[in-house]
Amino acid sequence: MEEQKSKSIFVVGPIPMEKINHWLEHHQSMKKDGAHDLFIGQVRADEVEGKTVRYIEYTAYEEMANQVYNQIANDVILKYKVSCVHTLHSLGKVASGQWSLAVFVSAPHREACFAACREMVERIKSELPVWGKEVFEDNTTAWKENTKESTVHHD
């Protein structure tokens, strides 16, 4: 297992299906891995105080977020001895029903793969400097924290 190479995880707008398909197609030829786990986070049309979320506007301190992400990925690769992890996180406007986070993990065995994918998602949600402003149907907004338990703070 090698350390994760430094790279940006961000895409503008929702995560396109083509990116997920690329991961799946590429890893199908990796014959030493018997397990692949994929997490996809979708913007929910939550109802908060009687108002429905129309979209989330994601912002990030990109340079720091990428550094934090790469440290998390390296930690997880070494801890679980997985072959690789891949992540995409949206920036900008992502409507309810669209994908905003994708994490893909490959490993020789399923137990390590499941555990690594879960830890990646939990640490991304709690450690990355990424913020989402929920925009409701009436155009009012509320900041949403990227944490294990989502907490809404209204403007």
N, C-alpha and C positions, 0 to 999 in steps of 0.2 A: 504494500500500500504506500502510495506516495502522497506527499502533502499536496493540497489543492493549490493550483496555480492562481495567482492574483488576477481577478477579472471583475468586471461590473456585472451586477445581477439585474440591473434595471432596464425596463422597457417602457416606452411611452404608450399610455393607454392600456386596454385590456391585453392579457396574454393571449397571443394567437395560437390556435390549435396546431399550426404548422411547427411551432417550436416544440410542443409536446410530442408530436409525431416524429420529429427528428430524433429526440432522445430515444424513443421506443425503437425506431428502425436501427439506429446506430448500435444500441446495446444488445440487440437480438443476436449479433455476431460474436458477442463476448462469451465464449464457451466455458470460461472458468467461473462465471457467476451463475448461480442457480436461483437467485432471488432479485427482484426489482420491486421497489415500492414507490408509489406516486401519490402525493398529496396535492390537491387542487383546492385553493381557497376562492370562494365566490362571494361577491358583494351581495348581501342580503337586503331585501326590501323591508327592513325592520320598521316596526311602528314604535315611535318614541313620543310619549305625551300626545298621542292622537295624530301624529304626523308620520308619513311614510317616507323612508329614505329613497330618493330618486337616483343619486349617485354619490360616490366618494371621490374627493379630489385629494390624491396622494402627493405629499412632498417629502423630501428627505435631504439630509446633509449627506450627499452622495459619496464624497471622498471618505468620510469617516464610516459611513454605513458599509461601504465595500471593504474597508479594512477590518471592521468588526465581523462582517460576514466571513471573510477569508479565514479569520482566526477561529470562528465557530466551526467552519467546515474542516479545517485542519484538526481541531480538537476531536470532532466526531469521527473522522476517518481513522485517527490513531486509536481512539477509545474502543471503537467497535470493529476495527479492522475491515471496514467496507472498502470496496474498490474505488467508488467515486460518489460524489454528490453533485447535483446540479440544481440551481435555483434561479427563478425569475420572480421579480417583484415589480408591480406596476407603479408608474408615476403618472400624475395627471388624472384626468377624468376617467372613472370606471363606473359604468351604470350598474344598477342592481341586476343580477342575473349574469353578469360578466365575471371573468376570472381575474383575480388580482395577485395571487401568489401560487407558485408551483414549485414543489420540491420533489426531486427524483433521486433515489438512492439505489445503487447496485452493490451486491455482496455475494460471497459464495453461498451463504445460508440465510434462511428467512428470519430467524430470531434476531440476528445482528441487524439485518436490513430494516425490519419493523422498528426496532429500538432506535436505530440511527435516524430514521426518517422522522419519528416522533420528536426526538431531541432537537433535530434541526428546526422543525416547525416551531416548537415551544421557545427555543432560544432566539430565533428570528423575531418572533412576535414580542418577546420581552426585552431584547437587547439592542435591536437595530434602531438608529435614530431616524425613524420613518413615522410620519403623521398623516392621519386621514381626516379631512373635514367632510362630514356628512352634509349633503345638501338635500333638503326635504322638498316635497311637492309644492310647498308654498314659498320656496326659495330661501327659507330661513336655514341657518347652519348650526352645527355643533361639532366640536373637535372630538375625535375618537382616539383613544390611546391604543397603541399596538402592544397589548399585554396578554398574558395568559387568560385572564378574565377581562373581557372588553368592558371598559368603563366609559361612559359618555359624559362629557363636560359641555354644557350649553354656553353659547356666547350671549 
